[in-house]
Amino acid sequence: MLKEKERIYLIIDASGFTFIDYTGVESLKNLSSDLRKHNIVVMVAASKAAARSLFARCNIYNTIPAKNFFPSVHDAVLFAKAKQLEARNSEKEGQFGWL
């Protein structure tokens, strides 16, 4: 398993999803599960109301946590960058024995 600082964040811009069905949601769930094994976090940004409703009905939040859904790509990027910076700072503190 990769260290936290080596975690990769994949942001899916869902603003262009004009239609998604159950099969599409299941594909997203499978993609997320497969990538998680490689320390890759899937985040979904800018999904339309209809897609969000289907995500809830298909229980996508059991696979991709609700905290990984963002109103915009910009918000998702800020979150990912903050997590990476947090991991880097945490590693530096560990090297010097700081808690």
Biopython code that builds the backbone (N, CA, C, O; Angstrom):
import numpy as np
from Bio.PDB.StructureBuilder import StructureBuilder

atoms = [
    (1, "MET", "N", (0.843, -1.181, 0.000)),
    (1, "MET", "CA", (0.000, 0.000, 0.000)),
    (1, "MET", "C", (0.884, 1.238, 0.000)),
    (1, "MET", "O", (1.905, 1.281, 0.686)),
    (2, "LEU", "N", (0.493, 2.229, -0.760)),
    (2, "LEU", "CA", (1.244, 3.476, -0.821)),
    (2, "LEU", "C", (1.016, 4.287, 0.443)),
    (2, "LEU", "O", (-0.010, 4.152, 1.109)),
    (3, "LYS", "N", (1.981, 5.126, 0.761)),
    (3, "LYS", "CA", (1.831, 6.037, 1.883)),
    (3, "LYS", "C", (0.781, 7.083, 1.542)),
    (3, "LYS", "O", (0.433, 7.290, 0.379)),
    (4, "GLU", "N", (0.282, 7.741, 2.595)),
    (4, "GLU", "CA", (-0.734, 8.786, 2.404)),
    (4, "GLU", "C", (-0.266, 9.845, 1.417)),
    (4, "GLU", "O", (-1.043, 10.292, 0.573)),
    (5, "LYS", "N", (1.010, 10.255, 1.514)),
    (5, "LYS", "CA", (1.483, 11.317, 0.617)),
    (5, "LYS", "C", (1.497, 10.865, -0.833)),
    (5, "LYS", "O", (1.501, 11.694, -1.742)),
    (6, "GLU", "N", (1.504, 9.553, -1.056)),
    (6, "GLU", "CA", (1.517, 9.027, -2.413)),
    (6, "GLU", "C", (0.108, 8.739, -2.930)),
    (6, "GLU", "O", (-0.061, 8.219, -4.033)),
    (7, "ARG", "N", (-0.886, 9.075, -2.138)),
    (7, "ARG", "CA", (-2.269, 8.867, -2.563)),
    (7, "ARG", "C", (-2.550, 9.761, -3.769)),
    (7, "ARG", "O", (-2.111, 10.909, -3.833)),
    (8, "ILE", "N", (-3.280, 9.213, -4.702)),
    (8, "ILE", "CA", (-3.632, 9.925, -5.927)),
    (8, "ILE", "C", (-5.128, 10.211, -5.883)),
    (8, "ILE", "O", (-5.920, 9.380, -5.439)),
    (9, "TYR", "N", (-5.496, 11.388, -6.347)),
    (9, "TYR", "CA", (-6.900, 11.787, -6.372)),
    (9, "TYR", "C", (-7.348, 11.912, -7.821)),
    (9, "TYR", "O", (-6.773, 12.678, -8.595)),
    (10, "LEU", "N", (-8.372, 11.161, -8.179)),
    (10, "LEU", "CA", (-8.959, 11.218, -9.515)),
    (10, "LEU", "C", (-10.272, 11.980, -9.412)),
    (10, "LEU", "O", (-11.199, 11.550, -8.725)),
    (11, "ILE", "N", (-10.343, 13.100, -10.090)),
    (11, "ILE", "CA", (-11.552, 13.920, -10.063)),
    (11, "ILE", "C", (-12.307, 13.702, -11.370)),
    (11, "ILE", "O", (-11.790, 13.968, -12.455)),
    (12, "ILE", "N", (-13.523, 13.219, -11.248)),
    (12, "ILE", "CA", (-14.381, 13.016, -12.415)),
    (12, "ILE", "C", (-15.294, 14.235, -12.529)),
    (12, "ILE", "O", (-16.096, 14.511, -11.637)),
    (13, "ASP", "N", (-15.159, 14.952, -13.632)),
    (13, "ASP", "CA", (-16.006, 16.119, -13.892)),
    (13, "ASP", "C", (-17.319, 15.609, -14.478)),
    (13, "ASP", "O", (-17.390, 15.262, -15.657)),
    (14, "ALA", "N", (-18.344, 15.569, -13.653)),
    (14, "ALA", "CA", (-19.631, 15.016, -14.073)),
    (14, "ALA", "C", (-20.555, 16.070, -14.673)),
    (14, "ALA", "O", (-21.718, 15.782, -14.957)),
    (15, "SER", "N", (-20.058, 17.273, -14.866)),
    (15, "SER", "CA", (-20.914, 18.335, -15.416)),
    (15, "SER", "C", (-21.396, 17.999, -16.826)),
    (15, "SER", "O", (-22.439, 18.488, -17.261)),
    (16, "GLY", "N", (-20.649, 17.180, -17.526)),
    (16, "GLY", "CA", (-21.031, 16.805, -18.883)),
    (16, "GLY", "C", (-21.915, 15.572, -18.967)),
    (16, "GLY", "O", (-22.297, 15.155, -20.061)),
    (17, "PHE", "N", (-22.245, 14.987, -17.822)),
    (17, "PHE", "CA", (-23.127, 13.818, -17.829)),
    (17, "PHE", "C", (-24.542, 14.299, -18.128)),
    (17, "PHE", "O", (-25.245, 14.764, -17.230)),
    (18, "THR", "N", (-24.958, 14.190, -19.378)),
    (18, "THR", "CA", (-26.326, 14.591, -19.708)),
    (18, "THR", "C", (-27.314, 13.494, -19.339)),
    (18, "THR", "O", (-28.502, 13.752, -19.146)),
    (19, "PHE", "N", (-26.808, 12.264, -19.241)),
    (19, "PHE", "CA", (-27.650, 11.142, -18.832)),
    (19, "PHE", "C", (-26.758, 10.087, -18.202)),
    (19, "PHE", "O", (-25.669, 9.804, -18.702)),
    (20, "ILE", "N", (-27.215, 9.515, -17.118)),
    (20, "ILE", "CA", (-26.538, 8.371, -16.515)),
    (20, "ILE", "C", (-27.622, 7.436, -16.001)),
    (20, "ILE", "O", (-28.623, 7.875, -15.435)),
    (21, "ASP", "N", (-27.409, 6.152, -16.204)),
    (21, "ASP", "CA", (-28.384, 5.174, -15.737)),
    (21, "ASP", "C", (-27.739, 4.260, -14.699)),
    (21, "ASP", "O", (-26.596, 4.469, -14.292)),
    (22, "TYR", "N", (-28.490, 3.250, -14.282)),
    (22, "TYR", "CA", (-28.024, 2.326, -13.250)),
    (22, "TYR", "C", (-26.691, 1.688, -13.641)),
    (22, "TYR", "O", (-25.802, 1.552, -12.801)),
    (23, "THR", "N", (-26.548, 1.298, -14.902)),
    (23, "THR", "CA", (-25.312, 0.665, -15.363)),
    (23, "THR", "C", (-24.134, 1.630, -15.252)),
    (23, "THR", "O", (-23.031, 1.229, -14.881)),
    (24, "GLY", "N", (-24.367, 2.886, -15.572)),
    (24, "GLY", "CA", (-23.313, 3.890, -15.442)),
    (24, "GLY", "C", (-22.890, 4.089, -13.995)),
    (24, "GLY", "O", (-21.702, 4.226, -13.702)),
    (25, "VAL", "N", (-23.858, 4.103, -13.098)),
    (25, "VAL", "CA", (-23.548, 4.249, -11.670)),
    (25, "VAL", "C", (-22.771, 3.033, -11.182)),
    (25, "VAL", "O", (-21.802, 3.171, -10.435)),
    (26, "GLU", "N", (-23.188, 1.856, -11.597)),
    (26, "GLU", "CA", (-22.467, 0.637, -11.198)),
    (26, "GLU", "C", (-21.033, 0.658, -11.738)),
    (26, "GLU", "O", (-20.110, 0.197, -11.066)),
    (27, "SER", "N", (-20.850, 1.186, -12.932)),
    (27, "SER", "CA", (-19.494, 1.303, -13.488)),
    (27, "SER", "C", (-18.639, 2.242, -12.646)),
    (27, "SER", "O", (-17.467, 1.957, -12.400)),
    (28, "LEU", "N", (-19.213, 3.359, -12.203)),
    (28, "LEU", "CA", (-18.486, 4.279, -11.321)),
    (28, "LEU", "C", (-18.121, 3.595, -10.003)),
    (28, "LEU", "O", (-17.016, 3.769, -9.489)),
    (29, "LYS", "N", (-19.053, 2.821, -9.467)),
    (29, "LYS", "CA", (-18.788, 2.107, -8.211)),
    (29, "LYS", "C", (-17.654, 1.100, -8.397)),
    (29, "LYS", "O", (-16.759, 1.005, -7.557)),
    (30, "ASN", "N", (-17.694, 0.359, -9.487)),
    (30, "ASN", "CA", (-16.639, -0.629, -9.758)),
    (30, "ASN", "C", (-15.291, 0.045, -9.981)),
    (30, "ASN", "O", (-14.267, -0.431, -9.493)),
    (31, "LEU", "N", (-15.290, 1.149, -10.717)),
    (31, "LEU", "CA", (-14.057, 1.901, -10.950)),
    (31, "LEU", "C", (-13.460, 2.358, -9.622)),
    (31, "LEU", "O", (-12.263, 2.204, -9.381)),
    (32, "SER", "N", (-14.297, 2.914, -8.778)),
    (32, "SER", "CA", (-13.822, 3.398, -7.480)),
    (32, "SER", "C", (-13.251, 2.262, -6.639)),
    (32, "SER", "O", (-12.192, 2.410, -6.028)),
    (33, "SER", "N", (-13.942, 1.139, -6.605)),
    (33, "SER", "CA", (-13.460, -0.014, -5.826)),
    (33, "SER", "C", (-12.121, -0.516, -6.348)),
    (33, "SER", "O", (-11.221, -0.822, -5.566)),
    (34, "ASP", "N", (-11.989, -0.599, -7.657)),
    (34, "ASP", "CA", (-10.730, -1.070, -8.251)),
    (34, "ASP", "C", (-9.585, -0.097, -7.978)),
    (34, "ASP", "O", (-8.480, -0.520, -7.638)),
    (35, "LEU", "N", (-9.842, 1.187, -8.122)),
    (35, "LEU", "CA", (-8.789, 2.182, -7.928)),
    (35, "LEU", "C", (-8.385, 2.316, -6.462)),
    (35, "LEU", "O", (-7.228, 2.607, -6.159)),
    (36, "ARG", "N", (-9.332, 2.104, -5.559)),
    (36, "ARG", "CA", (-9.024, 2.192, -4.129)),
    (36, "ARG", "C", (-7.913, 1.209, -3.759)),
    (36, "ARG", "O", (-7.098, 1.501, -2.884)),
    (37, "LYS", "N", (-7.873, 0.061, -4.410)),
    (37, "LYS", "CA", (-6.841, -0.952, -4.145)),
    (37, "LYS", "C", (-5.446, -0.428, -4.484)),
    (37, "LYS", "O", (-4.446, -0.947, -3.989)),
    (38, "HIS", "N", (-5.384, 0.596, -5.325)),
    (38, "HIS", "CA", (-4.109, 1.185, -5.749)),
    (38, "HIS", "C", (-3.882, 2.558, -5.107)),
    (38, "HIS", "O", (-3.062, 3.350, -5.570)),
    (39, "ASN", "N", (-4.628, 2.816, -4.031)),
    (39, "ASN", "CA", (-4.506, 4.064, -3.270)),
    (39, "ASN", "C", (-4.900, 5.290, -4.093)),
    (39, "ASN", "O", (-4.328, 6.371, -3.950)),
    (40, "ILE", "N", (-5.889, 5.089, -4.955)),
    (40, "ILE", "CA", (-6.419, 6.186, -5.762)),
    (40, "ILE", "C", (-7.828, 6.485, -5.267)),
    (40, "ILE", "O", (-8.679, 5.598, -5.202)),
    (41, "VAL", "N", (-8.058, 7.735, -4.923)),
    (41, "VAL", "CA", (-9.352, 8.175, -4.406)),
    (41, "VAL", "C", (-10.151, 8.793, -5.546)),
    (41, "VAL", "O", (-9.677, 9.707, -6.220)),
    (42, "VAL", "N", (-11.360, 8.293, -5.759)),
    (42, "VAL", "CA", (-12.240, 8.836, -6.792)),
    (42, "VAL", "C", (-13.122, 9.913, -6.168)),
    (42, "VAL", "O", (-13.741, 9.710, -5.124)),
    (43, "MET", "N", (-13.162, 11.063, -6.836)),
    (43, "MET", "CA", (-14.029, 12.157, -6.423)),
    (43, "MET", "C", (-14.878, 12.557, -7.627)),
    (43, "MET", "O", (-14.423, 12.506, -8.769)),
    (44, "VAL", "N", (-16.104, 12.951, -7.354)),
    (44, "VAL", "CA", (-17.031, 13.334, -8.417)),
    (44, "VAL", "C", (-17.401, 14.799, -8.208)),
    (44, "VAL", "O", (-17.773, 15.208, -7.108)),
    (45, "ALA", "N", (-17.291, 15.579, -9.277)),
    (45, "ALA", "CA", (-17.551, 17.015, -9.173)),
    (45, "ALA", "C", (-18.612, 17.458, -10.170)),
    (45, "ALA", "O", (-18.709, 16.938, -11.281)),
    (46, "ALA", "N", (-19.393, 18.422, -9.745)),
    (46, "ALA", "CA", (-20.331, 19.151, -10.606)),
    (46, "ALA", "C", (-21.418, 18.278, -11.223)),
    (46, "ALA", "O", (-21.828, 18.512, -12.360)),
    (47, "SER", "N", (-21.887, 17.281, -10.491)),
    (47, "SER", "CA", (-22.955, 16.446, -11.044)),
    (47, "SER", "C", (-24.288, 17.184, -10.963)),
    (47, "SER", "O", (-24.541, 17.950, -10.033)),
    (48, "LYS", "N", (-25.115, 16.938, -11.941)),
    (48, "LYS", "CA", (-26.426, 17.576, -12.008)),
    (48, "LYS", "C", (-27.389, 16.903, -11.019)),
    (48, "LYS", "O", (-27.130, 15.798, -10.544)),
    (49, "ALA", "N", (-28.482, 17.574, -10.723)),
    (49, "ALA", "CA", (-29.449, 17.093, -9.733)),
    (49, "ALA", "C", (-29.980, 15.700, -10.075)),
    (49, "ALA", "O", (-30.119, 14.857, -9.189)),
    (50, "ALA", "N", (-30.273, 15.458, -11.338)),
    (50, "ALA", "CA", (-30.810, 14.148, -11.731)),
    (50, "ALA", "C", (-29.794, 13.040, -11.454)),
    (50, "ALA", "O", (-30.160, 11.958, -10.996)),
    (51, "ALA", "N", (-28.528, 13.311, -11.732)),
    (51, "ALA", "CA", (-27.479, 12.316, -11.470)),
    (51, "ALA", "C", (-27.330, 12.093, -9.975)),
    (51, "ALA", "O", (-27.193, 10.954, -9.530)),
    (52, "ARG", "N", (-27.354, 13.174, -9.188)),
    (52, "ARG", "CA", (-27.224, 13.037, -7.731)),
    (52, "ARG", "C", (-28.364, 12.213, -7.156)),
    (52, "ARG", "O", (-28.163, 11.416, -6.240)),
    (53, "SER", "N", (-29.547, 12.405, -7.690)),
    (53, "SER", "CA", (-30.708, 11.634, -7.239)),
    (53, "SER", "C", (-30.522, 10.149, -7.541)),
    (53, "SER", "O", (-30.805, 9.298, -6.698)),
    (54, "LEU", "N", (-30.046, 9.843, -8.741)),
    (54, "LEU", "CA", (-29.803, 8.447, -9.104)),
    (54, "LEU", "C", (-28.664, 7.865, -8.275)),
    (54, "LEU", "O", (-28.728, 6.704, -7.871)),
    (55, "PHE", "N", (-27.626, 8.651, -8.017)),
    (55, "PHE", "CA", (-26.524, 8.183, -7.168)),
    (55, "PHE", "C", (-27.074, 7.720, -5.820)),
    (55, "PHE", "O", (-26.692, 6.664, -5.317)),
    (56, "ALA", "N", (-27.964, 8.509, -5.245)),
    (56, "ALA", "CA", (-28.534, 8.161, -3.938)),
    (56, "ALA", "C", (-29.373, 6.888, -4.033)),
    (56, "ALA", "O", (-29.271, 6.012, -3.174)),
    (57, "ARG", "N", (-30.197, 6.784, -5.069)),
    (57, "ARG", "CA", (-31.050, 5.591, -5.219)),
    (57, "ARG", "C", (-30.234, 4.326, -5.453)),
    (57, "ARG", "O", (-30.658, 3.235, -5.074)),
    (58, "CYS", "N", (-29.068, 4.464, -6.073)),
    (58, "CYS", "CA", (-28.218, 3.305, -6.376)),
    (58, "CYS", "C", (-27.170, 3.053, -5.288)),
    (58, "CYS", "O", (-26.277, 2.223, -5.462)),
    (59, "ASN", "N", (-27.283, 3.765, -4.176)),
    (59, "ASN", "CA", (-26.372, 3.572, -3.034)),
    (59, "ASN", "C", (-24.898, 3.754, -3.390)),
    (59, "ASN", "O", (-24.042, 3.028, -2.885)),
    (60, "ILE", "N", (-24.604, 4.709, -4.248)),
    (60, "ILE", "CA", (-23.202, 4.937, -4.614)),
    (60, "ILE", "C", (-22.386, 5.397, -3.412)),
    (60, "ILE", "O", (-21.173, 5.196, -3.358)),
    (61, "TYR", "N", (-23.071, 6.024, -2.438)),
    (61, "TYR", "CA", (-22.355, 6.570, -1.287)),
    (61, "TYR", "C", (-21.796, 5.476, -0.375)),
    (61, "TYR", "O", (-20.993, 5.763, 0.513)),
    (62, "ASN", "N", (-22.212, 4.238, -0.586)),
    (62, "ASN", "CA", (-21.600, 3.115, 0.138)),
    (62, "ASN", "C", (-20.224, 2.790, -0.438)),
    (62, "ASN", "O", (-19.388, 2.193, 0.241)),
    (63, "THR", "N", (-19.992, 3.178, -1.678)),
    (63, "THR", "CA", (-18.727, 2.898, -2.359)),
    (63, "THR", "C", (-17.856, 4.151, -2.465)),
    (63, "THR", "O", (-16.663, 4.120, -2.162)),
    (64, "ILE", "N", (-18.463, 5.234, -2.892)),
    (64, "ILE", "CA", (-17.770, 6.528, -2.963)),
    (64, "ILE", "C", (-18.422, 7.400, -1.891)),
    (64, "ILE", "O", (-19.573, 7.809, -2.044)),
    (65, "PRO", "N", (-17.706, 7.685, -0.818)),
    (65, "PRO", "CA", (-18.322, 8.446, 0.281)),
    (65, "PRO", "C", (-18.876, 9.795, -0.175)),
    (65, "PRO", "O", (-18.341, 10.421, -1.090)),
    (66, "ALA", "N", (-19.941, 10.228, 0.467)),
    (66, "ALA", "CA", (-20.570, 11.506, 0.123)),
    (66, "ALA", "C", (-19.582, 12.665, 0.212)),
    (66, "ALA", "O", (-19.718, 13.654, -0.508)),
    (67, "LYS", "N", (-18.584, 12.546, 1.095)),
    (67, "LYS", "CA", (-17.588, 13.623, 1.231)),
    (67, "LYS", "C", (-16.716, 13.754, -0.015)),
    (67, "LYS", "O", (-15.983, 14.733, -0.155)),
    (68, "ASN", "N", (-16.788, 12.776, -0.924)),
    (68, "ASN", "CA", (-16.000, 12.807, -2.158)),
    (68, "ASN", "C", (-16.798, 13.363, -3.339)),
    (68, "ASN", "O", (-16.383, 13.232, -4.491)),
    (69, "PHE", "N", (-17.932, 13.978, -3.052)),
    (69, "PHE", "CA", (-18.745, 14.631, -4.081)),
    (69, "PHE", "C", (-18.682, 16.134, -3.837)),
    (69, "PHE", "O", (-18.851, 16.596, -2.708)),
    (70, "PHE", "N", (-18.440, 16.890, -4.899)),
    (70, "PHE", "CA", (-18.206, 18.324, -4.767)),
    (70, "PHE", "C", (-19.073, 19.098, -5.750)),
    (70, "PHE", "O", (-19.394, 18.597, -6.828)),
    (71, "PRO", "N", (-19.454, 20.327, -5.377)),
    (71, "PRO", "CA", (-20.290, 21.126, -6.277)),
    (71, "PRO", "C", (-19.557, 21.611, -7.523)),
    (71, "PRO", "O", (-20.186, 21.934, -8.531)),
    (72, "SER", "N", (-18.226, 21.661, -7.455)),
    (72, "SER", "CA", (-17.456, 22.112, -8.621)),
    (72, "SER", "C", (-16.113, 21.383, -8.667)),
    (72, "SER", "O", (-15.651, 20.837, -7.666)),
    (73, "VAL", "N", (-15.507, 21.387, -9.836)),
    (73, "VAL", "CA", (-14.175, 20.800, -9.991)),
    (73, "VAL", "C", (-13.182, 21.577, -9.130)),
    (73, "VAL", "O", (-12.290, 20.992, -8.515)),
    (74, "HIS", "N", (-13.342, 22.883, -9.092)),
    (74, "HIS", "CA", (-12.450, 23.725, -8.291)),
    (74, "HIS", "C", (-12.460, 23.285, -6.820)),
    (74, "HIS", "O", (-11.404, 23.167, -6.198)),
    (75, "ASP", "N", (-13.641, 23.046, -6.275)),
    (75, "ASP", "CA", (-13.742, 22.596, -4.882)),
    (75, "ASP", "C", (-13.049, 21.251, -4.683)),
    (75, "ASP", "O", (-12.382, 21.038, -3.670)),
    (76, "ALA", "N", (-13.204, 20.356, -5.636)),
    (76, "ALA", "CA", (-12.564, 19.039, -5.537)),
    (76, "ALA", "C", (-11.042, 19.165, -5.582)),
    (76, "ALA", "O", (-10.337, 18.486, -4.836)),
    (77, "VAL", "N", (-10.541, 20.030, -6.455)),
    (77, "VAL", "CA", (-9.089, 20.240, -6.556)),
    (77, "VAL", "C", (-8.549, 20.827, -5.256)),
    (77, "VAL", "O", (-7.509, 20.389, -4.763)),
    (78, "LEU", "N", (-9.244, 21.808, -4.703)),
    (78, "LEU", "CA", (-8.805, 22.401, -3.435)),
    (78, "LEU", "C", (-8.751, 21.350, -2.328)),
    (78, "LEU", "O", (-7.807, 21.327, -1.538)),
    (79, "PHE", "N", (-9.755, 20.487, -2.269)),
    (79, "PHE", "CA", (-9.791, 19.430, -1.262)),
    (79, "PHE", "C", (-8.614, 18.476, -1.440)),
    (79, "PHE", "O", (-7.923, 18.151, -0.474)),
    (80, "ALA", "N", (-8.384, 18.030, -2.669)),
    (80, "ALA", "CA", (-7.293, 17.087, -2.942)),
    (80, "ALA", "C", (-5.940, 17.705, -2.599)),
    (80, "ALA", "O", (-5.090, 17.053, -1.993)),
    (81, "LYS", "N", (-5.747, 18.957, -2.987)),
    (81, "LYS", "CA", (-4.475, 19.628, -2.677)),
    (81, "LYS", "C", (-4.281, 19.766, -1.171)),
    (81, "LYS", "O", (-3.173, 19.581, -0.669)),
    (82, "ALA", "N", (-5.341, 20.089, -0.456)),
    (82, "ALA", "CA", (-5.252, 20.222, 1.001)),
    (82, "ALA", "C", (-4.889, 18.889, 1.644)),
    (82, "ALA", "O", (-4.074, 18.846, 2.565)),
    (83, "LYS", "N", (-5.485, 17.805, 1.167)),
    (83, "LYS", "CA", (-5.174, 16.475, 1.717)),
    (83, "LYS", "C", (-3.722, 16.105, 1.438)),
    (83, "LYS", "O", (-3.053, 15.537, 2.301)),
    (84, "GLN", "N", (-3.229, 16.419, 0.250)),
    (84, "GLN", "CA", (-1.838, 16.111, -0.075)),
    (84, "GLN", "C", (-0.878, 16.940, 0.772)),
    (84, "GLN", "O", (0.138, 16.424, 1.238)),
    (85, "LEU", "N", (-1.185, 18.203, 0.974)),
    (85, "LEU", "CA", (-0.345, 19.064, 1.805)),
    (85, "LEU", "C", (-0.355, 18.577, 3.252)),
    (85, "LEU", "O", (0.682, 18.543, 3.914)),
    (86, "GLU", "N", (-1.523, 18.206, 3.724)),
    (86, "GLU", "CA", (-1.662, 17.666, 5.080)),
    (86, "GLU", "C", (-0.798, 16.418, 5.250)),
    (86, "GLU", "O", (-0.134, 16.255, 6.273)),
    (87, "ALA", "N", (-0.807, 15.544, 4.253)),
    (87, "ALA", "CA", (-0.010, 14.312, 4.314)),
    (87, "ALA", "C", (1.479, 14.630, 4.311)),
    (87, "ALA", "O", (2.243, 14.020, 5.059)),
    (88, "ARG", "N", (1.898, 15.581, 3.478)),
    (88, "ARG", "CA", (3.315, 15.965, 3.433)),
    (88, "ARG", "C", (3.771, 16.547, 4.762)),
    (88, "ARG", "O", (4.846, 16.208, 5.257)),
    (89, "ASN", "N", (2.959, 17.417, 5.337)),
    (89, "ASN", "CA", (3.305, 18.031, 6.618)),
    (89, "ASN", "C", (3.351, 16.991, 7.728)),
    (89, "ASN", "O", (4.213, 17.048, 8.604)),
    (90, "SER", "N", (2.434, 16.055, 7.689)),
    (90, "SER", "CA", (2.396, 14.992, 8.691)),
    (90, "SER", "C", (3.651, 14.132, 8.602)),
    (90, "SER", "O", (4.217, 13.737, 9.622)),
    (91, "GLU", "N", (4.080, 13.846, 7.379)),
    (91, "GLU", "CA", (5.286, 13.035, 7.200)),
    (91, "GLU", "C", (6.517, 13.779, 7.710)),
    (91, "GLU", "O", (7.382, 13.181, 8.351)),
    (92, "LYS", "N", (6.601, 15.073, 7.431)),
    (92, "LYS", "CA", (7.739, 15.866, 7.909)),
    (92, "LYS", "C", (7.783, 15.885, 9.428)),
    (92, "LYS", "O", (8.856, 15.773, 10.020)),
    (93, "GLU", "N", (6.626, 16.028, 10.065)),
    (93, "GLU", "CA", (6.573, 16.032, 11.524)),
    (93, "GLU", "C", (7.045, 14.699, 12.077)),
    (93, "GLU", "O", (7.728, 14.654, 13.100)),
    (94, "GLY", "N", (6.685, 13.616, 11.408)),
    (94, "GLY", "CA", (7.111, 12.287, 11.837)),
    (94, "GLY", "C", (8.614, 12.105, 11.724)),
    (94, "GLY", "O", (9.217, 11.417, 12.548)),
    (95, "GLN", "N", (9.222, 12.706, 10.724)),
    (95, "GLN", "CA", (10.665, 12.585, 10.536)),
    (95, "GLN", "C", (11.432, 13.269, 11.654)),
    (95, "GLN", "O", (12.527, 12.838, 12.016)),
    (96, "PHE", "N", (10.865, 14.327, 12.199)),
    (96, "PHE", "CA", (11.552, 15.086, 13.236)),
    (96, "PHE", "C", (11.043, 14.751, 14.634)),
    (96, "PHE", "O", (11.472, 15.362, 15.613)),
    (97, "GLY", "N", (10.144, 13.800, 14.733)),
    (97, "GLY", "CA", (9.642, 13.386, 16.030)),
    (97, "GLY", "C", (8.604, 14.325, 16.621)),
    (97, "GLY", "O", (8.325, 14.261, 17.818)),
    (98, "TRP", "N", (8.024, 15.200, 15.794)),
    (98, "TRP", "CA", (6.991, 16.100, 16.300)),
    (98, "TRP", "C", (5.662, 15.380, 16.293)),
    (98, "TRP", "O", (5.404, 14.535, 15.436)),
    (99, "LEU", "N", (4.849, 15.708, 17.224)),
    (99, "LEU", "CA", (3.506, 15.124, 17.269)),
    (99, "LEU", "C", (2.459, 16.195, 17.207)),
    (99, "LEU", "O", (1.266, 15.895, 17.233)),
]
sb = StructureBuilder()
sb.init_structure("model")
sb.init_model(0)
sb.init_chain("A")
sb.init_seg("    ")
for serial, (resi, resn, name, xyz) in enumerate(atoms, 1):
    if name == "N":
        sb.init_residue(resn, " ", resi, " ")
    sb.init_atom(name, np.array(xyz, "f"), 0.0, 1.0, " ", f" {name:<3s}", serial, name[0])
structure = sb.get_structure()
